Amino acid sequence: MREEAPDFVAVDWNGTVVPFFGLPPYPGARAALAGLRAAGMLVFVVSRARGAVVQADAARAGVAADAVIGCEDKAPVLSDLRAQHGRGVYLGDTAADRLAAAEAGLPFLQACLEEQEPLAPDQACFRDWAEAALLIAGPGRMP
């Protein structure tokens, strides 16, 4: 995805880490996010769900993150993360996620899981979480 690994990774919850609340994480999601954290990147969950709801679901799913943030509008949250932590990338599955990343000045990587097609012909996407980790960190950077 980039020559230099980002300082942080922000991820949407539903459709990106889990198919929907209460369901198990997509295969490899938990391990990929743990690997990115072990490689020195901060990991944030940024979801339009209420904070307590997404925090409880992340805990249930066993996904470790530096913060789990529920919000009405993702763009300001992503902008704040960028201002506080430097280079980042946002992973999501919808056009709204792509727009929020663009408004925050972050690269966007689309979750194309379960046969979802890219939002645009030039949209970078991942088909599984191992691919996502390699696109974000780069070969040889994962622990």
N, C-alpha and C positions, 0 to 999 in steps of 0.2 A: 504494500500500500504506500509506504513512504521509505525513503532512504534511512531516516532516523526514526527509531521507535517513538511513539507518542508517550507523553508523561501520564496521560490518563485515558481510560476507555469508559465511555458512558453507554449504557444499554437500556433499551426499552424492555419491558417485561413481557406482556402478552404478545405472542406471535414472534418473539425474538429469543427469549430464554425459556419460556414455557409456552405451550400452545394456548393455554388459558388458565386462569386461577384454579388452583386445586389439582392440576395435572402435573405429572412428573416433568422435570426439565427435559428439553430436547437432548438426545444422546450427545454426550461430550461437552455440553454447555458448562456444567459445574467444573469439570476438570480444566477446560480451556480458560475460564475466568480465574481459577486458582493459579494456573500456570502464568497468566499475565501478571497477576499480583506478585507471584514469586519472582518474576523477571523484573520487578521494580515499578510496575505501572499501578496507578490507583485505579480502582474499579468502582463506578457509581451506577446504580440503577436509577433511571429517571423515567417515571411513568405518570400517565394522566390519572391513574387511580388515586384514591385517597391514601395518604401516607401510611396510616395504620394498616390498611388493607394490604398494600404491596409489601410493607415491612413484614407482616405476619406470613405472607405467602413466600417471601424470600427465605425466611427462617424455616418454614415448613419444608421447602425444597432443598435446604442445605446449601444455598448459594451464599458464599461469603463476599461481602462488598465493603468498601470503605464508608459508603453511605447509601441508604435507600431513600429516595426522595419521591414523594407523591406531589403532583402539582397540576394546576389547570392549564398552564402554558409552559411548554418545555423550553422554548427559545431563551427566555431570560435566565432560566436555571442553567442551561448549557453555556450561555454567555458568562455567567458568574463562575462556573467551573473553569472555563478557559482563562478568565482574568486571574483566577487564584492559582491555577495549576499549570498553565502553559499549553503546550501542544496536546491536542486530544483528537479523538475520533468518536462519532456517535453511530451505534448500531441500532437499526430499527427495521420495521417491516412495511411501513405505510408511507404514502405521499406526505402526510402530515409530519412524520418523523424526518423525512428528507428536507422539508421546508424548514422545520425547527433547526436542524443542523446548519442549513445554509444561512439562516438569519443569525445564528451564533458564530458564523465563520469557521465551522468545523467540517472536516471531510465526513462523508456519510457512507457507510457500508451497509447494504441492504441484506437482511436475512431472507434468503430465497429457500426456505425450508419447506418440506412437504409440497414440492413442485410449484411453489409460487414463482411467477415470472418476474424478471426485473422491471422496475417502474419505467425505465427508459432504456433505449438500446445501449447507451454508454454508461449505464449505472453499474458500479462495482457491487457485486453481491457474493454471498457465500452460500454453499449448498449443505455444508455441515460445519460443526464447530471447530474441528481440527483445521479446516481450511481458513476459518475466520482468524484463529490464533496465528497461523502462518502469515496471513495477509497483514495483520496488525503488527506483530513483533518481528517478522522476518525469520528466515531460516537461521538456525544457530543461536537465536536469542532467547528461545524458550528453555526453561530449566529441564 
